[in-house]
Amino acid sequence: MADKPLLNTGQLAIVEDAVRTAEARTTGEIYCVVAAESSDYGEIPLAWGAIVALAAPAILFVTGVQVSVPDIFEGWSAAQVGRAAEAAAHEALGAALVLQMVLFAATALIVRTGSVRLALASRSLKRGRVRRRAQEQFFAKNLHLTRERTGVLIYVSAAEHMAEIVADEGIAARVDQTAWDGAMAALIDGVKRGDAAAGLTAAIAQCADILAEHFPVRPGDNPNEIPDAVALLPKL
């Protein structure tokens, strides 16, 4: 079954209208991107598979598998005893290697499941991936090419329940980064409540307040440089 989209058609129209209303107050440009996820976290199954596989010798030890030779040394030469010990060591090593391969494959297969993979990714890793993808989208959507460098990207990543607001250098030079905290809080609150549309519209309105203060609209000179529609990005 396909994942339910974060925004339905009606909600997309509401957010688009909120962007249009906001941009009527400022020369700034606001663009919204909603991504299903910001990374496939492909390294997580491999990392956990390796961790579990490296524990194989300890598992063998705990379960009582030992390297031993037959206790029938009488009449054996030293060379025969040495060969028996070597064979037993090879057998134990082979068992450990087989167990490691099985554990690696089984763990990686289990962890590659989307919900498990995401749950095992650290919060700092997810935060970094969300921030990086937001910055990539900022440039991919040409928000750095507005006339006065006043583009603002509002980015939501559904799988991670995280968001980012990226402002161009024209805004950053005049607006302190902490000014966006309220918009970020409203945005994340809406996403966590399962009402991304409300979070986005609230964030758009707060961003518009900031932009209107520093970059007020000039009647007759306020071109719409970036589309108002929300960009939806599928899973990677």
Backbone as a ProteinNet text record, in pm:
[ID]
protein_1_A
[PRIMARY]
MADKPLLNTGQLAIVEDAVRTAEARTTGEIYCVVAAESSDYGEIPLAWGAIVALAAPAILFVTGVQVSVPDIFEGWSAAQVGRAAEAAAHEALGAALVLQMVLFAATALIVRTGSVRLALASRSLKRGRVRRRAQEQFFAKNLHLTRERTGVLIYVSAAEHMAEIVADEGIAARVDQTAWDGAMAALIDGVKRGDAAAGLTAAIAQCADILAEHFPVRPGDNPNEIPDAVALLPKL
[TERTIARY]
83.5	0	87.8	55.5	135.2	118.6	225.1	218.3	123.3	50.2	-41.7	38	5.3	80.7	59.9	160.4	153.2	47.8	25.3	-74.4	-164.1	-296.2	-386.2	-405	-484.5	-500.5	-555.5	-655.3	-713.5	-615	-534	-434.4	-324.1	-287.5	-187.8	-236.5	-364.8	-422	-422.5	-448.8	-449.5	-310	-208.6	-70.7	-27.2	-62.1	-27.4	-91.5	-215.7	-283.8	-217.1	-169.8	-100	29.6	100.3	223.1	190.4	86.4	47.5	8.9	-65.8	-106.2	14.8	107.4	227	312.6	330.2	417.8	356.3	229.3	167	210.9	274.6	316.4	465.3	541.2	686.3	747.4	867.8	940.9	1013.8	1006.7	1067	989.2	1056.4	995	996.8	880.8	867.9	834.7	907	883.2	879.5	781.1	764	795.2	872.3	905.7	868.8	793.6	757.5	816.2	908.4	976	925.9	910	870.5	980.1	1105	1219.2	1339.1	1438.7	1556.2	1676.1	1666.6	1775.7	1720.4	1785.7	1745.5	1822.2	1919.9	1998.9	2050.6	2102.3	2147.6	2262.6	2336	2449	2406.1	2283.8	2239.2	2230.9	2168.4	2167.9	2308.2	2399.1	2536.1	2607.3	2588	2654.3	2605.4	2474	2420.5	2453.4	2456	2496.8	2639	2727.3	2867.4	2881.3	2805.4	2812.9	2772.7	2660.1	2612.3	2707.7	2759.7	2852.3	2980.2	3028	3150.3	3129.9	3004.5	2975.1	2971.3	2988	2977.8	3073.3	3204.1	3293.2	3244.7	3193.1	3141.2	3019.8	2936.2	2818.6	2861.1	2963.5	3014.4	3069.1	3138.4	3196.3	3086.4	2985.3	2875.8	2796.5	2781.2	2703.9	2785.3	2912.3	2992.2	3072.4	3082.1	3163.8	3310.7	3390	3529.9	3619.8	3743.5	3845.2	3906	3897.7	3951.3	4002.4	4083.7	4133.7	4093.5	4087.8	4048.4	4140.5	4082.4	4159.2	4213.5	4286.4	4342.4	4487.7	4562	4698.5	4795.9	4761.1	4854.9	4894.3	5016.4	5065.9	5074.3	5030.4	5034.8	5169.1	5216	5337.9	5300.4	5400.1	5375.6	5318.9	5364.6	5314.9	5167.6	5125.9	4985.4	4896.3	4943.1	4866.5	4854.9	4963.3	4960.8	4862.7	4861.5	4768.9	4623.3	4597.4	4461.2	4416.5	4507.2	4474.2	4449.7	4531.6	4515.4	4380.9	4343.3	4215	4098.6	4108.6	4001.8	3990.7	4106.3	4105.2	4043.2	4077.6	4019.7	3868.6	3824.2	3680.6	3607.1	3664.5	3602	3602.4	3716.2	3724	3621.3	3607.2	3509.2	3367.8	3337.5	3204	3179.5	3283.1	3268.5	3244.6	3319	3303	3164.2	3117.1	2982.8	2878	2893.1	2797.1	2798.9	2918.5	2928.8	2857.6	2876.4	2811.6	2659.5	2613	2467.8	2410	2477.4	2429	2429.5	2535.5	2543.3	2427.3	2405.1	2299.7	2161.5	2137.3	2005.4	1977.2	2078.1	2059.2	2036.9	2119.4	2105.1	1968.5	1919.8	1789	1677	1687.1	1584	1588.2	1708.5	1723.7	1689.1	1699.2	1670.5	1521.9	1436.1	1295.2	1285.3	1204.6	1201.6	1187.2	1088.1	1063	1176.9	1235.1	1346.2	1470	1499.1	1616.6	1611.4	1494.2	1479.9	1490.8	1434	1437.6	1580.3	1664.1	1801.1	1897	1853.2	1936.9	1933.6	2047.5	2053.1	1984.4	1937.3	1870.7	1965.5	2091.1	2187.1	2210.9	2212.1	2228.1	2108	1988.3	1867.4	1863.7	1901.4	1903	1999.5	2116.1	2214.2	2165.3	2098.5	2048.5	1935.7	1848.3	1738.7	1794.8	1891.2	1951	2021.1	2092.8	2164.2	2067.2	1960.1	1865.4	1791.6	1762.7	1697.8	1787.2	1914	2007	2018.7	2017.3	2021.7	1898.3	1782.6	1659.3	1656.8	1718.9	1725	1789.8	1899.5	1968.7	1900.6	1846.7	1780.7	1658.2	1590.6	1470.3	1501.9	1630.8	1677	1638.4	1627.3	1594.8	1711.6	1828.4	1945	1955.8	1860.7	1867.8	1762.2	1696.2	1598.1	1669.7	1599.2	1658.2	1732.6	1674.7	1734.4	1789	1803.2	1851.7	1766.4	1635.3	1541	1453.2	1509.3	1434	1437.8	1325	1314	1255.3	1325	1275.4	1221.1	1097.8	1039	1033.9	1112.7	1131.5	1081	999.2	945.4	984.2	1036.6	1069.7	979.5	888.3	782.6	834.7	922.6	967.8	1037.9	1119	1195.5	1117	1002	926.3	1014.8	1089.6	1179.8	1158	1204.5	1186.7	1306.6	1319.6	1425.5	1370.7	1422.4	1395.5	1530.6	1545.2	1671.5	1645.7	1718.5	1703.2	1827.3	1807	1917.9	2000.8	2116.3	2212.3	2159.3	2072	2015.3	1933.5	1867.9	1789.2	1880.5	1970.4	2059.2	2142	2172	2250.7	2172.6	2040.1	1958	1869.7	1855.4	1766.3	1845.6	1839.3	1909.7	1847.1	1929.8	1882.2	1773.9	1781	1682.6	1543	1535	1404.7	1312.5	1370.9	1290.5	1243.7	1284.1	1253.1	1102.3	1026.2	881.4	818.3	861	808.7	846.5	968.2	1011.8	929.7	905.2	827.5	685.9	624.2	488.6	486.6	587.9	597.1	611.2	704.7	729.5	610.5	547.2	429.7	319.2	295.3	193.4	225	351.9	392.8	375.3	415.9	404.6	258.7	171.1	28.5	-42.4	29.5	-31.7	-108.5	-84.9	-152.2	-45.1	20.2	130.4	82.6	-41.2	-93.9	-102.7	-151.3	-160.7	-22.2	73.2	209.8	272	251	306.8	244.2	113.8	48.7	89.1	103.2	147.3	290.4	375.8	515.2	524.3	444.7	444	403.6	300.4	253.5	361	431.5	536.4	656.5	689.1	797	760.5	633.2	587	598.9	570	583.9	728.3	822.2	964	1006.7	967.1	1006.1	942.5	816.9	747.9	812.9	870.3	936.7	1064.5	1140	1270.6	1267.6	1172.1	1162.7	1016.2	965.3	824.3	796.2	671.2	630.7	641.8	678.8	681.8	571.2	469.3	357.9	407.4	360.6	398.5	533.6	602.5	735.3	753.9	673.1	680.2	653.3	745.2	723.7	726.6	650	649.8	758.8	876.2	992.3	999	932.1	935.4	791.2	758.9	621.9	571.3	441.3	381.2	342.8	335.4	292.2	392	342.5	426.8	492.7	622.7	693.7	687.9	645.9	637.2	746.3	829.9	939.8	912.1	918.3	890.2	1005.4	985.6	1091.6	1210.7	1327.4	1450.9	1471.9
-118.7	0	124.7	220	342.8	426.9	496.5	582.6	697.7	735.3	847.5	976.6	1060	1185.3	1278.5	1359.2	1450.1	1558	1595	1697	1643.4	1659	1620.8	1739.3	1719.2	1822.4	1952.5	1940.5	2060.4	2134.7	2060.8	2123.5	2189.8	2128.4	2190.4	2326.1	2334	2460.2	2564.5	2521.5	2613.6	2672	2586.2	2631.6	2724.4	2688.6	2773.6	2911.6	2915.2	3043.1	3123.5	3053.7	3121.9	3185.6	3117.3	3173.1	3297.1	3286.9	3399	3521.4	3498.6	3607.6	3669.2	3583.5	3632.2	3717.3	3673.8	3745.6	3876.7	3894.8	4022.3	4133.2	4094	4190	4221.5	4150.3	4164.1	4134.8	4184.7	4150.9	4017.7	3959.4	3827.7	3719.5	3606.3	3491.9	3371.8	3312.2	3196.4	3073.3	2966.1	2843.3	2726.4	2638.5	2524.3	2393.2	2310.5	2177.4	2075.7	1974	1865.7	1736.5	1677.3	1555	1436.2	1322.2	1201.2	1159.5	1178.9	1151.7	1228.5	1247.4	1323.9	1237.1	1107.6	1015.3	873.9	782.3	642.1	570.8	640.2	585.7	446.1	433.6	303.9	243.8	326.4	273.4	208.5	235	183.7	30.6	-36	-183.3	-242.6	-182.9	-234.3	-216.7	-102.6	-76.5	-172.1	-190.4	-280	-425.4	-460.7	-596.4	-624.1	-524.9	-540.9	-549.7	-467.7	-468.4	-604.7	-656.5	-786.3	-897.6	-891.1	-994.5	-998.2	-882.1	-876.9	-938.3	-951.8	-1011.9	-1163.9	-1222.2	-1367.7	-1445.9	-1408.9	-1485	-1485.6	-1372.3	-1366.8	-1457.6	-1463.6	-1550.4	-1697	-1734.2	-1870.9	-1903.7	-1806.7	-1829.3	-1847.6	-1760.2	-1766.3	-1895.6	-1943	-2065.2	-2191.1	-2175.7	-2291.6	-2358.7	-2298.7	-2357.3	-2331	-2436.1	-2422.9	-2495.9	-2451	-2520.2	-2630.1	-2755.6	-2865.8	-2976.2	-3063.4	-3180.3	-3305.3	-3420.3	-3543.2	-3570.8	-3614	-3640	-3783.8	-3813.2	-3948.7	-3935.6	-3862	-3829.1	-3947.8	-4051.6	-4160.1	-4227.2	-4235.1	-4297.7	-4202.8	-4077.5	-3979.8	-3907.6	-3878.1	-3797.7	-3650.6	-3568.7	-3424	-3367.6	-3420.1	-3370.6	-3402.4	-3524	-3562.6	-3475.8	-3450.1	-3363.6	-3223.8	-3174	-3040.5	-3032.3	-3139.1	-3139.4	-3144.6	-3220.2	-3228.7	-3093	-3025.6	-2893	-2793.4	-2802.3	-2711.4	-2734	-2862.3	-2894.2	-2840.6	-2856.6	-2808.1	-2655.7	-2588.8	-2442.6	-2397.2	-2465.5	-2431.6	-2452.1	-2559.4	-2587.9	-2476.7	-2435.3	-2328.5	-2196.8	-2167.8	-2044.8	-2046.7	-2161.8	-2173.8	-2151.6	-2207.6	-2188.6	-2041.3	-1971.9	-1829.9	-1748	-1781.5	-1707.5	-1728.2	-1852.5	-1881.5	-1807.8	-1811.1	-1741.3	-1591.5	-1535.4	-1392.6	-1356.7	-1437.9	-1409.7	-1418.8	-1520.7	-1537.5	-1420.8	-1382.6	-1272.1	-1140.2	-1118.2	-994.9	-987	-1095.7	-1096	-1081.8	-1156.3	-1152.7	-1015.6	-958.3	-828.1	-719.1	-719.4	-618.7	-628.4	-751.8	-771	-715.9	-739.5	-690.7	-538	-484.1	-340.1	-259.1	-319.3	-243.2	-208.5	-271.8	-234.5	-87.6	-12.4	133.1	182.7	132.4	182.7	148	28.1	-13.1	69.6	85.2	162.5	304.7	365.8	502.6	511.2	412.4	412.7	397.7	323.9	300.8	411.4	500.3	615.7	715.8	766.6	860.5	992.4	1062.1	1189.6	1289.9	1287.6	1382	1351	1222.2	1185	1232.8	1210.1	1253.2	1404.9	1475.1	1621.7	1669.8	1607.6	1646.4	1620.7	1506.5	1474.6	1568.6	1602.5	1695.8	1833	1879.1	2010.4	2011.4	1904.2	1898.6	1897	1818.8	1812.3	1944.3	2012	2142.3	2240.2	2238.6	2328	2291.8	2161.7	2119.2	2169.7	2160	2205.2	2357.3	2427.8	2573.1	2613.7	2548.1	2580.1	2515.4	2396	2327.9	2405	2472.6	2548.7	2694.1	2726.4	2859.3	2972.7	2941.2	3046	3141.5	3102.8	3190.4	3287.2	3280.6	3363.3	3473.7	3498.5	3607	3741.7	3840.1	3969.6	4032.5	4024.7	4088.6	3986.9	3860.2	3752.2	3743.1	3740.6	3737.7	3612	3500.4	3375.6	3304.8	3244.5	3166.6	3030.5	2925.2	2789.5	2736.4	2686.7	2616.5	2469.3	2390.3	2249.5	2158.2	2060.5	1962.5	1822.9	1741.5	1602.6	1511.9	1442.4	1369.4	1253.9	1170.4	1050.7	1085.8	1190.6	1229.9	1320.9	1372.3	1470.4	1589.5	1636.1	1748.6	1851.3	1971.9	2079.7	2173.3	2253.2	2353.5	2477.4	2592.2	2716.6	2771.5	2789.6	2838	2973.3	3076	3211.1	3249.7	3321.5	3362.6	3470.9	3500.7	3590.7	3733.9	3775.6	3909.7	3925.1	3818	3818.6	3797.3	3700.8	3669	3788.5	3879.1	3997.2	4095	4084.2	4181.1	4119.6	3987.7	3919.3	3816.9	3827.2	3731.5	3593.1	3490.2	3353.5	3316.1	3369.4	3335.2	3388.6	3480.6	3537.3	3431.1	3322.9	3217.8	3111.7	3123.8	3018.7	2997.3	3105.4	3092.7	3020.3	3053.9	2988	2840.2	2809.6	2670.2	2591.4	2651.9	2583.6	2554.2	2650.9	2631.6	2522.8	2522.8	2425.5	2283.6	2263.7	2131.7	2083.8	2174.8	2138.1	2083.7	2149.6	2102.4	1965.5	1942.6	1813.7	1702.7	1728	1627	1596.2	1695.1	1674.2	1607.9	1586.7	1527.6	1627.3	1755.5	1861.3	1950.1	1895.1	1967.5	2095.8	2095.3	2214.9	2331	2303.7	2408.9	2458.4	2364.7	2404.1	2490.4	2452.9	2529.7	2668.2	2677.3	2808.4	2900.6	2844.2	2926.1	2974.4	2886.2	2923.4	3027.1	3011.1	3107.1	3245.5	3250.7	3379.4	3447.5	3368.8	3427.6	3471.2	3393.1	3434	3562.7	3574.4	3695.2	3817.3	3801.2	3913	3962.7	3868.7	3905.3	3972.6	3913.9	3968.4	4104.7	4119.4	4246.8	4360.5	4327	4429.3	4478.3	4387.2	4422.5	4443	4379.5	4388.8	4414.1	4532.4	4561.4	4565.4	4542.8	4540.8	4680.7	4685.8	4811.8	4805.8	4886.6	4882.2	4896.2	4805.7	4809	4747.4	4700	4641.6	4522.4	4421	4302.4	4176.7	4143.4	4026.3	3896.2	3799	3666.6	3583.1	3576.7	3515.9	3364.1	3312.7	3169.4	3118.6	3002.5	2950.1	2938	2954.8	2946.3	2804.2	2714.9	2576.1	2504	2412.7	2332	2220.6	2201.7	2092.5	1967.6	1855.6	1728.1	1634.7	1588	1499.1	1357.8	1257.8	1119.1	1059	937.7	867.2	843	842.5	822.4	673.8
0	0	0	-83	-92.3	33.1	71.7	188.4	162.3	265.5	253.9	239.1	140.7	122.8	241.2	268.4	381.7	358.3	233.1	198.1	86.6	104.2	-3.8	-98.1	-201.9	-304.3	-246.3	-159.4	-98.6	-11.1	63.9	151	69.7	-41.6	-129.1	-178.5	-212.5	-259.2	-147.8	-24.6	89.3	111.9	106.9	128.5	15	-107	-220.8	-207	-162.2	-142.6	-31	73.1	182.9	133.2	44.2	-13.7	-95.9	-175.5	-261.6	-176.7	-70.1	18.9	87.8	132.1	200.9	109	-14.9	-107.3	-156.3	-131.5	-166	-70.3	41.1	143.1	137.5	52.8	56.8	-79.9	-99.7	-221.9	-207.2	-88	-67.3	-139.9	-162.8	-229.9	-135.5	-113.9	-25.7	-109.4	-84.6	-159.3	-61.6	-76.7	13.6	-57.7	11.1	-38.6	69	30.6	122.2	66.5	140.3	96.6	177.7	111.8	183.1	281.1	242.3	328.8	274.7	359.6	316.7	284.5	311.7	281.8	285.7	214	225.1	336.6	398	509.7	474.8	352.8	304.4	383.1	456.2	532.4	663.9	708.6	838.2	840	741	742.4	741.6	663.6	656.9	791	853.8	981.6	1090	1099.4	1201.6	1170.6	1042.3	1006.5	1050.7	1030.3	1070.2	1222	1294	1441.1	1496.1	1446.5	1495.6	1454.4	1331.6	1284.8	1367.9	1407.4	1488.4	1626.4	1666.5	1796.2	1789.1	1668.7	1652.2	1742.6	1751.4	1840.2	1984.9	2029.8	2166.4	2182.1	2076.3	2080.5	2089.6	2011.9	2017.6	2156.2	2214.3	2346.8	2451.4	2446.2	2543.9	2530.8	2406.2	2384.6	2407.5	2445.1	2485.3	2377.2	2258.8	2152.9	2184.8	2191.6	2230.5	2130.9	2126.7	2046.9	2132.9	2090	2170.2	2078.2	2134.6	2060.7	2139.9	2074.6	2144.6	2263.2	2373.4	2494.8	2492.6	2389.2	2373.9	2327.8	2406.4	2366.3	2376.5	2453	2477.2	2344.5	2320.6	2199	2080.2	2099.4	1989.1	1991.2	1874.7	1866.6	1881	1905.1	1917.5	1788.4	1676.2	1546.5	1529	1574.2	1561.6	1649.7	1771	1861.1	1801.7	1742	1682.3	1567	1483.5	1370	1416.3	1522.9	1576.2	1631	1701.4	1756.6	1644.5	1537.5	1423.8	1354.7	1338.8	1274.8	1358.2	1490.8	1578.3	1571.8	1563.2	1554.9	1423.1	1314.1	1183.6	1184.2	1250.3	1256.9	1332.2	1445.2	1523.4	1446.4	1376.6	1297.9	1184.8	1120.6	1013	1063.9	1180	1238.4	1268.7	1319.9	1351.1	1225.4	1118.8	992.6	932.7	934.6	881.9	963.1	1096.5	1182.3	1154.8	1134.5	1105.3	975.7	873.4	745.4	757.3	828.8	846.2	925.8	1033.1	1115	1038.5	960.6	881.4	782.8	707.5	605.7	669.7	776.8	841	901.7	968.2	1031.4	926.7	822	717.1	650.2	630.7	566.9	654.1	783.7	876.4	886.4	899.1	921.2	797.5	679	557.5	545.9	626.1	630.6	668.6	595.4	610	751.8	826	961.1	1054.9	1040.4	1126.7	1094.9	965.9	923.5	976.7	968.3	1014.8	1166.6	1236.2	1382.6	1435.6	1363.1	1408.7	1368.4	1281	1246.3	1361.6	1400.2	1512	1475.9	1576.9	1552.8	1487.3	1529.8	1471.2	1323.4	1287.3	1146.9	1066.4	1118.9	1048.1	1035.2	1140.8	1135.3	1027.5	1020.8	920.1	778.9	757.8	624.4	584	677.8	647.7	612	689	662.2	526.5	495.8	367.8	250.1	261.6	149.5	133.5	244.2	234.4	158.5	190.8	121.2	-26.2	-56.5	-196.5	-271.8	-207.5	-272	-289.3	-197.8	-208.3	-341.1	-373.6	-498.8	-618.9	-600.5	-712.6	-761	-668.8	-704.2	-738.7	-750.8	-794.5	-699	-572.1	-475.5	-454	-499.4	-487.4	-605.1	-697.7	-817.6	-820.7	-708.5	-708.1	-718.7	-765.3	-797.9	-679.7	-560.9	-443.3	-343	-386.9	-299.6	-174.6	-196.3	-83.7	-87.4	-130.3	-132.7	2	38.3	162.4	129	168.1	148.4	279.7	277	391.1	352.4	422.1	384.5	495.9	458.4	553.7	506.3	597.5	566.3	649	581.3	650.2	735.4	679.4	750.8	881.3	877.6	997.1	1091.8	1047	1125.6	1162	1062.4	1081.7	971.5	996	899.2	903.9	799.1	789.8	720.5	758.7	688.4	642.9	512.2	455.2	390.5	435	380.9	301.5	191.8	106.6	175.3	115.6	179.3	192.9	103.4	115.9	242.3	283.7	407.5	527.7	516.4	628.3	672.3	579.9	613.7	701.5	702.5	775.7	882.9	878.8	973.7	1052.6	1185.6	1270.8	1256.3	1263.1	1243.7	1344	1465.1	1567.7	1535.5	1440.7	1404.9	1345.9	1294.7	1231.6	1329.4	1456	1553.4	1568.5	1572.2	1588.2	1471.1	1350.4	1230.7	1229.7	1270.9	1277	1378.1	1493.8	1597.7	1550	1483.7	1432.4	1324.9	1242.1	1134.2	1188.8	1280.1	1336.1	1418.2	1490.3	1568.8	1478.4	1366.4	1274.1	1217.4	1182.1	1125.7	1229.7	1353.5	1458.4	1491.2	1477.9	1504.7	1387.8	1279.2	1161.6	1078.3	1102.2	1026	963.6	862.1	798.7	732.9	681.1	615.3	713.4	835.3	936.4	976.3	989.7	1024	916.6	792.1	681.4	671.3	681.3	669.2	783.6	903.2	1016.8	996.2	947.3	922.1	811.1	707.7	596.4	645.4	728.5	780.5	864.5	947.9	1031.8	948.5	846.9	756.7	683.8	644.8	576.4	666.6	796	890.3	893.4	896.8	901.4	771.4	659.6	529.4	503.5	543.4	520.5	598.8	715	796.5	729.3	672.5	616.1	465.2	399.2	253.4	214.3	247.4	218.7	69.1	36.6	-103.3	-163.5	-289.9	-363.5	-469	-456.3	-552.1	-695.8	-779	-918.9	-949.4	-847.3	-869.4	-774.8	-796.2	-711	-794	-885.1	-971.6	-892.4	-935.9	-873.2	-941	-879.1	-943	-927	-825	-795.5	-787.6	-844.7	-838.2	-694.4	-677.3	-543.4	-504.7	-602.3	-575.8	-487	-405.9	-318.4	-400.4	-381.2	-447.2	-359.4	-416.8	-344.6	-395.1	-304.2	-341.3	-292.3	-379	-338.1	-259	-211.2	-140	-232.2	-172.5	-249.6	-280.9
[MASK]
++++++++++++++++++++++++++++++++++++++++++++++++++++++++++++++++++++++++++++++++++++++++++++++++++++++++++++++++++++++++++++++++++++++++++++++++++++++++++++++++++++++++++++++++++++++++++++++++++++++++++++++++++++++++++++++++++++++++++++

